[in-house]
Amino acid sequence: LREDQLIQLLRERGEEGVEALLQYYGPLMRYVIAPILPDPRDREECLWEVAMRVWQKIHLYDPQRGSWNSWLTAL
């Protein structure tokens, strides 16, 4: 799955978009979250919250303003 395909899935507001996000970018998201939250349950809860925030705010992502990884990490 290419980055642009994932972004399109998320923009279509389908469940597949969130599933793909977690499958392909879950490891990056966990890597960013892990040093901040020591409790594994808190990390998983945060991961889901971030995934939902991405789903809600995907319309704000603009590739002209920065990379997908940077936007995702900042969120």
PQR file of N, CA, C, O and H, with PARSE charges and radii, in Angstrom:
ATOM      1  N   LEU A   1       0.852  -1.184   0.000 -0.4000 1.5000
ATOM      2  CA  LEU A   1       0.000   0.000   0.000 -0.0000 2.0000
ATOM      3  C   LEU A   1       0.894   1.242   0.000  0.5500 1.7000
ATOM      4  O   LEU A   1       1.755   1.400   0.866 -0.5500 1.4000
ATOM      5  N   ARG A   2       0.682   2.098  -0.960 -0.4000 1.5000
ATOM      6  CA  ARG A   2       1.464   3.329  -1.036 -0.0000 2.0000
ATOM      7  C   ARG A   2       0.867   4.378  -0.113  0.5500 1.7000
ATOM      8  O   ARG A   2      -0.305   4.321   0.259 -0.5500 1.4000
ATOM      9  H   ARG A   2      -0.018   1.970  -1.663  0.4000 1.0000
ATOM     10  N   GLU A   3       1.706   5.329   0.239 -0.4000 1.5000
ATOM     11  CA  GLU A   3       1.296   6.425   1.134 -0.0000 2.0000
ATOM     12  C   GLU A   3       0.068   7.157   0.597  0.5500 1.7000
ATOM     13  O   GLU A   3      -0.868   7.430   1.349 -0.5500 1.4000
ATOM     14  H   GLU A   3       2.658   5.375  -0.063  0.4000 1.0000
ATOM     15  N   ASP A   4       0.067   7.474  -0.687 -0.4000 1.5000
ATOM     16  CA  ASP A   4      -1.073   8.199  -1.262 -0.0000 2.0000
ATOM     17  C   ASP A   4      -2.353   7.365  -1.224  0.5500 1.7000
ATOM     18  O   ASP A   4      -3.445   7.916  -1.092 -0.5500 1.4000
ATOM     19  H   ASP A   4       0.828   7.253  -1.297  0.4000 1.0000
ATOM     20  N   GLN A   5      -2.227   6.038  -1.340 -0.4000 1.5000
ATOM     21  CA  GLN A   5      -3.392   5.166  -1.245 -0.0000 2.0000
ATOM     22  C   GLN A   5      -3.957   5.175   0.176  0.5500 1.7000
ATOM     23  O   GLN A   5      -5.172   5.220   0.371 -0.5500 1.4000
ATOM     24  H   GLN A   5      -1.340   5.590  -1.447  0.4000 1.0000
ATOM     25  N   LEU A   6      -3.071   5.131   1.152 -0.4000 1.5000
ATOM     26  CA  LEU A   6      -3.503   5.177   2.546 -0.0000 2.0000
ATOM     27  C   LEU A   6      -4.224   6.492   2.827  0.5500 1.7000
ATOM     28  O   LEU A   6      -5.292   6.496   3.438 -0.5500 1.4000
ATOM     29  H   LEU A   6      -2.084   5.093   0.993  0.4000 1.0000
ATOM     30  N   ILE A   7      -3.653   7.589   2.391 -0.4000 1.5000
ATOM     31  CA  ILE A   7      -4.262   8.899   2.615 -0.0000 2.0000
ATOM     32  C   ILE A   7      -5.636   8.958   1.956  0.5500 1.7000
ATOM     33  O   ILE A   7      -6.578   9.505   2.530 -0.5500 1.4000
ATOM     34  H   ILE A   7      -2.785   7.585   1.895  0.4000 1.0000
ATOM     35  N   GLN A   8      -5.752   8.400   0.758 -0.4000 1.5000
ATOM     36  CA  GLN A   8      -7.048   8.383   0.079 -0.0000 2.0000
ATOM     37  C   GLN A   8      -8.064   7.551   0.857  0.5500 1.7000
ATOM     38  O   GLN A   8      -9.219   7.957   0.988 -0.5500 1.4000
ATOM     39  H   GLN A   8      -4.986   7.956   0.292  0.4000 1.0000
ATOM     40  N   LEU A   9      -7.653   6.394   1.374 -0.4000 1.5000
ATOM     41  CA  LEU A   9      -8.549   5.571   2.191 -0.0000 2.0000
ATOM     42  C   LEU A   9      -9.036   6.347   3.416  0.5500 1.7000
ATOM     43  O   LEU A   9     -10.214   6.296   3.767 -0.5500 1.4000
ATOM     44  H   LEU A   9      -6.715   6.064   1.268  0.4000 1.0000
ATOM     45  N   LEU A  10      -8.130   7.053   4.049 -0.4000 1.5000
ATOM     46  CA  LEU A  10      -8.510   7.846   5.215 -0.0000 2.0000
ATOM     47  C   LEU A  10      -9.463   8.972   4.823  0.5500 1.7000
ATOM     48  O   LEU A  10     -10.419   9.255   5.545 -0.5500 1.4000
ATOM     49  H   LEU A  10      -7.172   7.095   3.763  0.4000 1.0000
ATOM     50  N   ARG A  11      -9.214   9.600   3.710 -0.4000 1.5000
ATOM     51  CA  ARG A  11     -10.082  10.695   3.249 -0.0000 2.0000
ATOM     52  C   ARG A  11     -11.467  10.199   2.866  0.5500 1.7000
ATOM     53  O   ARG A  11     -12.438  10.952   2.936 -0.5500 1.4000
ATOM     54  H   ARG A  11      -8.437   9.370   3.124  0.4000 1.0000
ATOM     55  N   GLU A  12     -11.563   8.946   2.464 -0.4000 1.5000
ATOM     56  CA  GLU A  12     -12.861   8.362   2.131 -0.0000 2.0000
ATOM     57  C   GLU A  12     -13.646   7.994   3.390  0.5500 1.7000
ATOM     58  O   GLU A  12     -14.805   7.588   3.313 -0.5500 1.4000
ATOM     59  H   GLU A  12     -10.774   8.334   2.407  0.4000 1.0000
ATOM     60  N   ARG A  13     -13.004   8.140   4.544 -0.4000 1.5000
ATOM     61  CA  ARG A  13     -13.626   7.943   5.848 -0.0000 2.0000
ATOM     62  C   ARG A  13     -14.045   6.499   6.098  0.5500 1.7000
ATOM     63  O   ARG A  13     -14.947   6.240   6.894 -0.5500 1.4000
ATOM     64  H   ARG A  13     -12.062   8.470   4.606  0.4000 1.0000
ATOM     65  N   GLY A  14     -13.396   5.565   5.422 -0.4000 1.5000
ATOM     66  CA  GLY A  14     -13.722   4.164   5.618 -0.0000 2.0000
ATOM     67  C   GLY A  14     -12.920   3.532   6.745  0.5500 1.7000
ATOM     68  O   GLY A  14     -11.841   3.997   7.110 -0.5500 1.4000
ATOM     69  H   GLY A  14     -12.663   5.776   4.775  0.4000 1.0000
ATOM     70  N   GLU A  15     -13.475   2.472   7.276 -0.4000 1.5000
ATOM     71  CA  GLU A  15     -12.804   1.720   8.334 -0.0000 2.0000
ATOM     72  C   GLU A  15     -11.466   1.160   7.849  0.5500 1.7000
ATOM     73  O   GLU A  15     -10.523   1.016   8.627 -0.5500 1.4000
ATOM     74  H   GLU A  15     -14.352   2.094   6.979  0.4000 1.0000
ATOM     75  N   GLU A  16     -11.396   0.848   6.553 -0.4000 1.5000
ATOM     76  CA  GLU A  16     -10.157   0.299   5.990 -0.0000 2.0000
ATOM     77  C   GLU A  16      -8.990   1.260   6.152  0.5500 1.7000
ATOM     78  O   GLU A  16      -7.844   0.834   6.294 -0.5500 1.4000
ATOM     79  H   GLU A  16     -12.162   0.966   5.921  0.4000 1.0000
ATOM     80  N   GLY A  17      -9.277   2.551   6.131 -0.4000 1.5000
ATOM     81  CA  GLY A  17      -8.226   3.554   6.276 -0.0000 2.0000
ATOM     82  C   GLY A  17      -7.559   3.488   7.633  0.5500 1.7000
ATOM     83  O   GLY A  17      -6.333   3.547   7.731 -0.5500 1.4000
ATOM     84  H   GLY A  17     -10.208   2.898   6.016  0.4000 1.0000
ATOM     85  N   VAL A  18      -8.358   3.367   8.683 -0.4000 1.5000
ATOM     86  CA  VAL A  18      -7.798   3.272  10.041 -0.0000 2.0000
ATOM     87  C   VAL A  18      -7.038   1.966  10.198  0.5500 1.7000
ATOM     88  O   VAL A  18      -5.964   1.939  10.800 -0.5500 1.4000
ATOM     89  H   VAL A  18      -9.354   3.319   8.604  0.4000 1.0000
ATOM     90  N   GLU A  19      -7.586   0.885   9.661 -0.4000 1.5000
ATOM     91  CA  GLU A  19      -6.905  -0.410   9.735 -0.0000 2.0000
ATOM     92  C   GLU A  19      -5.555  -0.355   9.022  0.5500 1.7000
ATOM     93  O   GLU A  19      -4.553  -0.848   9.541 -0.5500 1.4000
ATOM     94  H   GLU A  19      -8.458   0.907   9.172  0.4000 1.0000
ATOM     95  N   ALA A  20      -5.533   0.242   7.842 -0.4000 1.5000
ATOM     96  CA  ALA A  20      -4.283   0.363   7.088 -0.0000 2.0000
ATOM     97  C   ALA A  20      -3.293   1.267   7.814  0.5500 1.7000
ATOM     98  O   ALA A  20      -2.096   0.982   7.850 -0.5500 1.4000
ATOM     99  H   ALA A  20      -6.347   0.643   7.421  0.4000 1.0000
ATOM    100  N   LEU A  21      -3.791   2.350   8.387 -0.4000 1.5000
ATOM    101  CA  LEU A  21      -2.928   3.253   9.154 -0.0000 2.0000
ATOM    102  C   LEU A  21      -2.221   2.491  10.272  0.5500 1.7000
ATOM    103  O   LEU A  21      -1.007   2.606  10.440 -0.5500 1.4000
ATOM    104  H   LEU A  21      -4.763   2.581   8.358  0.4000 1.0000
ATOM    105  N   LEU A  22      -2.980   1.723  11.025 -0.4000 1.5000
ATOM    106  CA  LEU A  22      -2.390   0.978  12.142 -0.0000 2.0000
ATOM    107  C   LEU A  22      -1.457  -0.134  11.654  0.5500 1.7000
ATOM    108  O   LEU A  22      -0.440  -0.418  12.288 -0.5500 1.4000
ATOM    109  H   LEU A  22      -3.966   1.629  10.888  0.4000 1.0000
ATOM    110  N   GLN A  23      -1.800  -0.753  10.541 -0.4000 1.5000
ATOM    111  CA  GLN A  23      -0.948  -1.814  10.018 -0.0000 2.0000
ATOM    112  C   GLN A  23       0.392  -1.271   9.536  0.5500 1.7000
ATOM    113  O   GLN A  23       1.439  -1.831   9.861 -0.5500 1.4000
ATOM    114  H   GLN A  23      -2.626  -0.522  10.026  0.4000 1.0000
ATOM    115  N   TYR A  24       0.370  -0.198   8.772 -0.4000 1.5000
ATOM    116  CA  TYR A  24       1.591   0.310   8.145 -0.0000 2.0000
ATOM    117  C   TYR A  24       2.341   1.343   8.987  0.5500 1.7000
ATOM    118  O   TYR A  24       3.565   1.442   8.901 -0.5500 1.4000
ATOM    119  H   TYR A  24      -0.481   0.257   8.507  0.4000 1.0000
ATOM    120  N   TYR A  25       1.621   2.102   9.789 -0.4000 1.5000
ATOM    121  CA  TYR A  25       2.262   3.165  10.559 -0.0000 2.0000
ATOM    122  C   TYR A  25       2.179   2.959  12.061  0.5500 1.7000
ATOM    123  O   TYR A  25       2.701   3.769  12.827 -0.5500 1.4000
ATOM    124  H   TYR A  25       0.627   2.022   9.859  0.4000 1.0000
ATOM    125  N   GLY A  26       1.531   1.887  12.490 -0.4000 1.5000
ATOM    126  CA  GLY A  26       1.466   1.562  13.908 -0.0000 2.0000
ATOM    127  C   GLY A  26       2.840   1.477  14.562  0.5500 1.7000
ATOM    128  O   GLY A  26       3.035   2.016  15.651 -0.5500 1.4000
ATOM    129  H   GLY A  26       1.107   1.229  11.868  0.4000 1.0000
ATOM    130  N   PRO A  27       3.804   0.805  13.912 -0.5600 1.5000
ATOM    131  CA  PRO A  27       5.145   0.740  14.523  0.2800 2.0000
ATOM    132  C   PRO A  27       5.785   2.114  14.729  0.5500 1.7000
ATOM    133  O   PRO A  27       6.385   2.360  15.775 -0.5500 1.4000
ATOM    134  N   LEU A  28       5.667   3.004  13.757 -0.4000 1.5000
ATOM    135  CA  LEU A  28       6.200   4.362  13.918 -0.0000 2.0000
ATOM    136  C   LEU A  28       5.486   5.078  15.055  0.5500 1.7000
ATOM    137  O   LEU A  28       6.117   5.731  15.886 -0.5500 1.4000
ATOM    138  H   LEU A  28       5.180   2.804  12.907  0.4000 1.0000
ATOM    139  N   MET A  29       4.174   4.951  15.083 -0.4000 1.5000
ATOM    140  CA  MET A  29       3.393   5.622  16.115 -0.0000 2.0000
ATOM    141  C   MET A  29       3.763   5.085  17.500  0.5500 1.7000
ATOM    142  O   MET A  29       3.904   5.852  18.452 -0.5500 1.4000
ATOM    143  H   MET A  29       3.661   4.420  14.408  0.4000 1.0000
ATOM    144  N   ARG A  30       3.917   3.768  17.605 -0.4000 1.5000
ATOM    145  CA  ARG A  30       4.318   3.169  18.886 -0.0000 2.0000
ATOM    146  C   ARG A  30       5.709   3.651  19.306  0.5500 1.7000
ATOM    147  O   ARG A  30       5.963   3.887  20.487 -0.5500 1.4000
ATOM    148  H   ARG A  30       3.802   3.145  16.831  0.4000 1.0000
ATOM    149  N   TYR A  31       6.600   3.792  18.334 -0.4000 1.5000
ATOM    150  CA  TYR A  31       7.960   4.253  18.604 -0.0000 2.0000
ATOM    151  C   TYR A  31       7.947   5.664  19.199  0.5500 1.7000
ATOM    152  O   TYR A  31       8.714   5.970  20.112 -0.5500 1.4000
ATOM    153  H   TYR A  31       6.394   3.601  17.375  0.4000 1.0000
ATOM    154  N   VAL A  32       7.070   6.513  18.673 -0.4000 1.5000
ATOM    155  CA  VAL A  32       6.972   7.887  19.174 -0.0000 2.0000
ATOM    156  C   VAL A  32       6.313   7.904  20.557  0.5500 1.7000
ATOM    157  O   VAL A  32       6.717   8.675  21.428 -0.5500 1.4000
ATOM    158  H   VAL A  32       6.446   6.265  17.931  0.4000 1.0000
ATOM    159  N   ILE A  33       5.315   7.069  20.757 -0.4000 1.5000
ATOM    160  CA  ILE A  33       4.546   7.057  22.004 -0.0000 2.0000
ATOM    161  C   ILE A  33       5.316   6.404  23.161  0.5500 1.7000
ATOM    162  O   ILE A  33       5.211   6.859  24.300 -0.5500 1.4000
ATOM    163  H   ILE A  33       4.987   6.443  20.051  0.4000 1.0000
ATOM    164  N   ALA A  34       6.077   5.358  22.886 -0.4000 1.5000
ATOM    165  CA  ALA A  34       6.702   4.536  23.937 -0.0000 2.0000
ATOM    166  C   ALA A  34       7.513   5.316  24.970  0.5500 1.7000
ATOM    167  O   ALA A  34       7.347   5.068  26.164 -0.5500 1.4000
ATOM    168  H   ALA A  34       6.162   4.989  21.960  0.4000 1.0000
ATOM    169  N   PRO A  35       8.380   6.243  24.572 -0.5600 1.5000
ATOM    170  CA  PRO A  35       9.161   6.951  25.596  0.2800 2.0000
ATOM    171  C   PRO A  35       8.321   7.901  26.458  0.5500 1.7000
ATOM    172  O   PRO A  35       8.736   8.287  27.552 -0.5500 1.4000
ATOM    173  N   ILE A  36       7.162   8.267  25.967 -0.4000 1.5000
ATOM    174  CA  ILE A  36       6.320   9.225  26.668 -0.0000 2.0000
ATOM    175  C   ILE A  36       5.447   8.533  27.711  0.5500 1.7000
ATOM    176  O   ILE A  36       5.234   9.057  28.805 -0.5500 1.4000
ATOM    177  H   ILE A  36       6.825   7.954  25.079  0.4000 1.0000
ATOM    178  N   LEU A  37       4.947   7.356  27.359 -0.4000 1.5000
ATOM    179  CA  LEU A  37       4.025   6.626  28.233 -0.0000 2.0000
ATOM    180  C   LEU A  37       4.613   5.266  28.601  0.5500 1.7000
ATOM    181  O   LEU A  37       4.668   4.380  27.748 -0.5500 1.4000
ATOM    182  H   LEU A  37       5.120   6.931  26.470  0.4000 1.0000
ATOM    183  N   PRO A  38       5.048   5.076  29.834 -0.5600 1.5000
ATOM    184  CA  PRO A  38       5.677   3.814  30.213  0.2800 2.0000
ATOM    185  C   PRO A  38       4.708   2.629  30.325  0.5500 1.7000
ATOM    186  O   PRO A  38       5.117   1.485  30.126 -0.5500 1.4000
ATOM    187  N   ASP A  39       3.441   2.883  30.636 -0.4000 1.5000
ATOM    188  CA  ASP A  39       2.476   1.808  30.814 -0.0000 2.0000
ATOM    189  C   ASP A  39       1.965   1.320  29.454  0.5500 1.7000
ATOM    190  O   ASP A  39       1.476   2.126  28.663 -0.5500 1.4000
ATOM    191  H   ASP A  39       3.108   3.812  30.797  0.4000 1.0000
ATOM    192  N   PRO A  40       2.068   0.016  29.166 -0.5600 1.5000
ATOM    193  CA  PRO A  40       1.625  -0.504  27.861  0.2800 2.0000
ATOM    194  C   PRO A  40       0.147  -0.238  27.571  0.5500 1.7000
ATOM    195  O   PRO A  40      -0.223  -0.009  26.419 -0.5500 1.4000
ATOM    196  N   ARG A  41      -0.685  -0.266  28.583 -0.4000 1.5000
ATOM    197  CA  ARG A  41      -2.112   0.006  28.366 -0.0000 2.0000
ATOM    198  C   ARG A  41      -2.322   1.459  27.949  0.5500 1.7000
ATOM    199  O   ARG A  41      -3.133   1.752  27.070 -0.5500 1.4000
ATOM    200  H   ARG A  41      -0.385  -0.452  29.519  0.4000 1.0000
ATOM    201  N   ASP A  42      -1.594   2.352  28.580 -0.4000 1.5000
ATOM    202  CA  ASP A  42      -1.681   3.771  28.213 -0.0000 2.0000
ATOM    203  C   ASP A  42      -1.199   3.985  26.785  0.5500 1.7000
ATOM    204  O   ASP A  42      -1.769   4.782  26.040 -0.5500 1.4000
ATOM    205  H   ASP A  42      -0.935   2.114  29.294  0.4000 1.0000
ATOM    206  N   ARG A  43      -0.140   3.264  26.411 -0.4000 1.5000
ATOM    207  CA  ARG A  43       0.390   3.391  25.041 -0.0000 2.0000
ATOM    208  C   ARG A  43      -0.642   2.959  24.013  0.5500 1.7000
ATOM    209  O   ARG A  43      -0.831   3.637  23.003 -0.5500 1.4000
ATOM    210  H   ARG A  43       0.322   2.617  27.017  0.4000 1.0000
ATOM    211  N   GLU A  44      -1.316   1.831  24.261 -0.4000 1.5000
ATOM    212  CA  GLU A  44      -2.320   1.351  23.312 -0.0000 2.0000
ATOM    213  C   GLU A  44      -3.510   2.308  23.233  0.5500 1.7000
ATOM    214  O   GLU A  44      -4.045   2.557  22.153 -0.5500 1.4000
ATOM    215  H   GLU A  44      -1.162   1.281  25.082  0.4000 1.0000
ATOM    216  N   GLU A  45      -3.913   2.834  24.369 -0.4000 1.5000
ATOM    217  CA  GLU A  45      -5.012   3.806  24.382 -0.0000 2.0000
ATOM    218  C   GLU A  45      -4.619   5.054  23.592  0.5500 1.7000
ATOM    219  O   GLU A  45      -5.418   5.586  22.821 -0.5500 1.4000
ATOM    220  H   GLU A  45      -3.478   2.632  25.247  0.4000 1.0000
ATOM    221  N   CYS A  46      -3.405   5.506  23.788 -0.4000 1.5000
ATOM    222  CA  CYS A  46      -2.905   6.677  23.069 -0.0000 2.0000
ATOM    223  C   CYS A  46      -2.838   6.392  21.566  0.5500 1.7000
ATOM    224  O   CYS A  46      -3.188   7.245  20.751 -0.5500 1.4000
ATOM    225  H   CYS A  46      -2.756   5.074  24.414  0.4000 1.0000
ATOM    226  N   LEU A  47      -2.390   5.196  21.209 -0.4000 1.5000
ATOM    227  CA  LEU A  47      -2.308   4.811  19.801 -0.0000 2.0000
ATOM    228  C   LEU A  47      -3.682   4.926  19.139  0.5500 1.7000
ATOM    229  O   LEU A  47      -3.799   5.465  18.038 -0.5500 1.4000
ATOM    230  H   LEU A  47      -2.106   4.503  21.871  0.4000 1.0000
ATOM    231  N   TRP A  48      -4.721   4.420  19.809 -0.4000 1.5000
ATOM    232  CA  TRP A  48      -6.071   4.508  19.263 -0.0000 2.0000
ATOM    233  C   TRP A  48      -6.554   5.951  19.196  0.5500 1.7000
ATOM    234  O   TRP A  48      -7.227   6.337  18.240 -0.5500 1.4000
ATOM    235  H   TRP A  48      -4.626   3.982  20.703  0.4000 1.0000
ATOM    236  N   GLU A  49      -6.219   6.736  20.189 -0.4000 1.5000
ATOM    237  CA  GLU A  49      -6.610   8.149  20.170 -0.0000 2.0000
ATOM    238  C   GLU A  49      -5.952   8.879  19.003  0.5500 1.7000
ATOM    239  O   GLU A  49      -6.591   9.685  18.328 -0.5500 1.4000
ATOM    240  H   GLU A  49      -5.672   6.422  20.965  0.4000 1.0000
ATOM    241  N   VAL A  50      -4.681   8.594  18.772 -0.4000 1.5000
ATOM    242  CA  VAL A  50      -3.976   9.220  17.646 -0.0000 2.0000
ATOM    243  C   VAL A  50      -4.582   8.756  16.322  0.5500 1.7000
ATOM    244  O   VAL A  50      -4.778   9.562  15.412 -0.5500 1.4000
ATOM    245  H   VAL A  50      -4.162   7.939  19.321  0.4000 1.0000
ATOM    246  N   ALA A  51      -4.877   7.464  16.212 -0.4000 1.5000
ATOM    247  CA  ALA A  51      -5.487   6.949  14.981 -0.0000 2.0000
ATOM    248  C   ALA A  51      -6.816   7.649  14.703  0.5500 1.7000
ATOM    249  O   ALA A  51      -7.109   8.003  13.561 -0.5500 1.4000
ATOM    250  H   ALA A  51      -4.718   6.809  16.951  0.4000 1.0000
ATOM    251  N   MET A  52      -7.606   7.843  15.734 -0.4000 1.5000
ATOM    252  CA  MET A  52      -8.888   8.534  15.563 -0.0000 2.0000
ATOM    253  C   MET A  52      -8.685  10.003  15.203  0.5500 1.7000
ATOM    254  O   MET A  52      -9.443  10.566  14.413 -0.5500 1.4000
ATOM    255  H   MET A  52      -7.367   7.555  16.662  0.4000 1.0000
ATOM    256  N   ARG A  53      -7.666  10.616  15.784 -0.4000 1.5000
ATOM    257  CA  ARG A  53      -7.372  12.014  15.450 -0.0000 2.0000
ATOM    258  C   ARG A  53      -6.935  12.129  13.990  0.5500 1.7000
ATOM    259  O   ARG A  53      -7.342  13.057  13.292 -0.5500 1.4000
ATOM    260  H   ARG A  53      -7.051  10.159  16.426  0.4000 1.0000
ATOM    261  N   VAL A  54      -6.110  11.193  13.527 -0.4000 1.5000
ATOM    262  CA  VAL A  54      -5.704  11.193  12.116 -0.0000 2.0000
ATOM    263  C   VAL A  54      -6.947  11.070  11.242  0.5500 1.7000
ATOM    264  O   VAL A  54      -7.095  11.803  10.264 -0.5500 1.4000
ATOM    265  H   VAL A  54      -5.779  10.438  14.093  0.4000 1.0000
ATOM    266  N   TRP A  55      -7.834  10.154  11.588 -0.4000 1.5000
ATOM    267  CA  TRP A  55      -9.049   9.925  10.817 -0.0000 2.0000
ATOM    268  C   TRP A  55      -9.904  11.185  10.775  0.5500 1.7000
ATOM    269  O   TRP A  55     -10.478  11.516   9.738 -0.5500 1.4000
ATOM    270  H   TRP A  55      -7.713   9.558  12.382  0.4000 1.0000
ATOM    271  N   GLN A  56      -9.987  11.880  11.890 -0.4000 1.5000
ATOM    272  CA  GLN A  56     -10.800  13.096  11.962 -0.0000 2.0000
ATOM    273  C   GLN A  56     -10.158  14.287  11.252  0.5500 1.7000
ATOM    274  O   GLN A  56     -10.861  15.152  10.731 -0.5500 1.4000
ATOM    275  H   GLN A  56      -9.520  11.611  12.733  0.4000 1.0000
ATOM    276  N   LYS A  57      -8.832  14.333  11.231 -0.4000 1.5000
ATOM    277  CA  LYS A  57      -8.141  15.526  10.722 -0.0000 2.0000
ATOM    278  C   LYS A  57      -7.429  15.311   9.397  0.5500 1.7000
ATOM    279  O   LYS A  57      -6.669  16.175   8.960 -0.5500 1.4000
ATOM    280  H   LYS A  57      -8.261  13.630  11.655  0.4000 1.0000
ATOM    281  N   ILE A  58      -7.659  14.175   8.749 -0.4000 1.5000
ATOM    282  CA  ILE A  58      -6.942  13.885   7.507 -0.0000 2.0000
ATOM    283  C   ILE A  58      -7.183  14.965   6.454  0.5500 1.7000
ATOM    284  O   ILE A  58      -6.327  15.191   5.598 -0.5500 1.4000
ATOM    285  H   ILE A  58      -8.276  13.472   9.104  0.4000 1.0000
ATOM    286  N   HIS A  59      -8.316  15.623   6.503 -0.4000 1.5000
ATOM    287  CA  HIS A  59      -8.601  16.685   5.532 -0.0000 2.0000
ATOM    288  C   HIS A  59      -7.632  17.863   5.684  0.5500 1.7000
ATOM    289  O   HIS A  59      -7.510  18.676   4.768 -0.5500 1.4000
ATOM    290  H   HIS A  59      -9.012  15.439   7.198  0.4000 1.0000
ATOM    291  N   LEU A  60      -6.953  17.962   6.808 -0.4000 1.5000
ATOM    292  CA  LEU A  60      -5.998  19.052   7.027 -0.0000 2.0000
ATOM    293  C   LEU A  60      -4.603  18.745   6.490  0.5500 1.7000
ATOM    294  O   LEU A  60      -3.765  19.639   6.376 -0.5500 1.4000
ATOM    295  H   LEU A  60      -7.053  17.301   7.552  0.4000 1.0000
ATOM    296  N   TYR A  61      -4.360  17.471   6.159 -0.4000 1.5000
ATOM    297  CA  TYR A  61      -3.025  17.122   5.657 -0.0000 2.0000
ATOM    298  C   TYR A  61      -2.822  17.698   4.260  0.5500 1.7000
ATOM    299  O   TYR A  61      -3.646  17.504   3.366 -0.5500 1.4000
ATOM    300  H   TYR A  61      -5.042  16.745   6.252  0.4000 1.0000
ATOM    301  N   ASP A  62      -1.714  18.407   4.092 -0.4000 1.5000
ATOM    302  CA  ASP A  62      -1.355  19.011   2.817 -0.0000 2.0000
ATOM    303  C   ASP A  62       0.089  18.631   2.499  0.5500 1.7000
ATOM    304  O   ASP A  62       1.010  19.108   3.162 -0.5500 1.4000
ATOM    305  H   ASP A  62      -1.045  18.565   4.819  0.4000 1.0000
ATOM    306  N   PRO A  63       0.299  17.785   1.503 -0.5600 1.5000
ATOM    307  CA  PRO A  63       1.663  17.360   1.180  0.2800 2.0000
ATOM    308  C   PRO A  63       2.578  18.503   0.745  0.5500 1.7000
ATOM    309  O   PRO A  63       3.801  18.364   0.772 -0.5500 1.4000
ATOM    310  N   GLN A  64       1.997  19.619   0.350 -0.4000 1.5000
ATOM    311  CA  GLN A  64       2.802  20.778  -0.037 -0.0000 2.0000
ATOM    312  C   GLN A  64       3.450  21.444   1.174  0.5500 1.7000
ATOM    313  O   GLN A  64       4.440  22.164   1.040 -0.5500 1.4000
ATOM    314  H   GLN A  64       1.004  19.732   0.328  0.4000 1.0000
ATOM    315  N   ARG A  65       2.884  21.200   2.359 -0.4000 1.5000
ATOM    316  CA  ARG A  65       3.384  21.834   3.580 -0.0000 2.0000
ATOM    317  C   ARG A  65       4.367  20.958   4.349  0.5500 1.7000
ATOM    318  O   ARG A  65       5.065  21.445   5.237 -0.5500 1.4000
ATOM    319  H   ARG A  65       2.080  20.615   2.469  0.4000 1.0000
ATOM    320  N   GLY A  66       4.427  19.672   4.016 -0.4000 1.5000
ATOM    321  CA  GLY A  66       5.350  18.786   4.726 -0.0000 2.0000
ATOM    322  C   GLY A  66       5.057  17.333   4.426  0.5500 1.7000
ATOM    323  O   GLY A  66       4.059  17.000   3.786 -0.5500 1.4000
ATOM    324  H   GLY A  66       3.859  19.277   3.294  0.4000 1.0000
ATOM    325  N   SER A  67       5.934  16.483   4.893 -0.4000 1.5000
ATOM    326  CA  SER A  67       5.798  15.057   4.608 -0.0000 2.0000
ATOM    327  C   SER A  67       4.717  14.415   5.468  0.5500 1.7000
ATOM    328  O   SER A  67       4.340  14.935   6.518 -0.5500 1.4000
ATOM    329  H   SER A  67       6.745  16.753   5.412  0.4000 1.0000
ATOM    330  N   TRP A  68       4.233  13.282   4.998 -0.4000 1.5000
ATOM    331  CA  TRP A  68       3.242  12.508   5.728 -0.0000 2.0000
ATOM    332  C   TRP A  68       3.786  12.081   7.091  0.5500 1.7000
ATOM    333  O   TRP A  68       3.097  12.214   8.102 -0.5500 1.4000
ATOM    334  H   TRP A  68       4.539  12.860   4.145  0.4000 1.0000
ATOM    335  N   ASN A  69       5.017  11.569   7.124 -0.4000 1.5000
ATOM    336  CA  ASN A  69       5.608  11.127   8.397 -0.0000 2.0000
ATOM    337  C   ASN A  69       5.713  12.273   9.394  0.5500 1.7000
ATOM    338  O   ASN A  69       5.462  12.083  10.584 -0.5500 1.4000
ATOM    339  H   ASN A  69       5.577  11.461   6.302  0.4000 1.0000
ATOM    340  N   SER A  70       6.076  13.442   8.930 -0.4000 1.5000
ATOM    341  CA  SER A  70       6.187  14.601   9.833 -0.0000 2.0000
ATOM    342  C   SER A  70       4.816  14.989  10.366  0.5500 1.7000
ATOM    343  O   SER A  70       4.665  15.264  11.556 -0.5500 1.4000
ATOM    344  H   SER A  70       6.280  13.597   7.963  0.4000 1.0000
ATOM    345  N   TRP A  71       3.808  15.011   9.482 -0.4000 1.5000
ATOM    346  CA  TRP A  71       2.461  15.369   9.913 -0.0000 2.0000
ATOM    347  C   TRP A  71       1.935  14.355  10.924  0.5500 1.7000
ATOM    348  O   TRP A  71       1.374  14.721  11.956 -0.5500 1.4000
ATOM    349  H   TRP A  71       3.930  14.787   8.515  0.4000 1.0000
ATOM    350  N   LEU A  72       2.126  13.086  10.612 -0.4000 1.5000
ATOM    351  CA  LEU A  72       1.657  12.020  11.494 -0.0000 2.0000
ATOM    352  C   LEU A  72       2.353  12.090  12.852  0.5500 1.7000
ATOM    353  O   LEU A  72       1.694  11.971  13.884 -0.5500 1.4000
ATOM    354  H   LEU A  72       2.582  12.789   9.774  0.4000 1.0000
ATOM    355  N   THR A  73       3.644  12.278  12.867 -0.4000 1.5000
ATOM    356  CA  THR A  73       4.402  12.356  14.103 -0.0000 2.0000
ATOM    357  C   THR A  73       3.987  13.567  14.936  0.5500 1.7000
ATOM    358  O   THR A  73       3.887  13.481  16.160 -0.5500 1.4000
ATOM    359  H   THR A  73       4.180  12.375  12.028  0.4000 1.0000
ATOM    360  N   ALA A  74       3.749  14.686  14.272 -0.4000 1.5000
ATOM    361  CA  ALA A  74       3.344  15.890  15.002 -0.0000 2.0000
ATOM    362  C   ALA A  74       1.956  15.733  15.624  0.5500 1.7000
ATOM    363  O   ALA A  74       1.690  16.243  16.712 -0.5500 1.4000
ATOM    364  H   ALA A  74       3.830  14.756  13.278  0.4000 1.0000
ATOM    365  N   LEU A  75       1.089  15.028  14.925 -0.4000 1.5000
ATOM    366  CA  LEU A  75      -0.255  14.832  15.452 -0.0000 2.0000
ATOM    367  C   LEU A  75      -0.208  13.989  16.705  0.5500 1.7000
ATOM    368  O   LEU A  75      -1.248  13.711  17.301 -0.5500 1.4000
ATOM    369  H   LEU A  75       1.305  14.614  14.041  0.4000 1.0000
TER
END
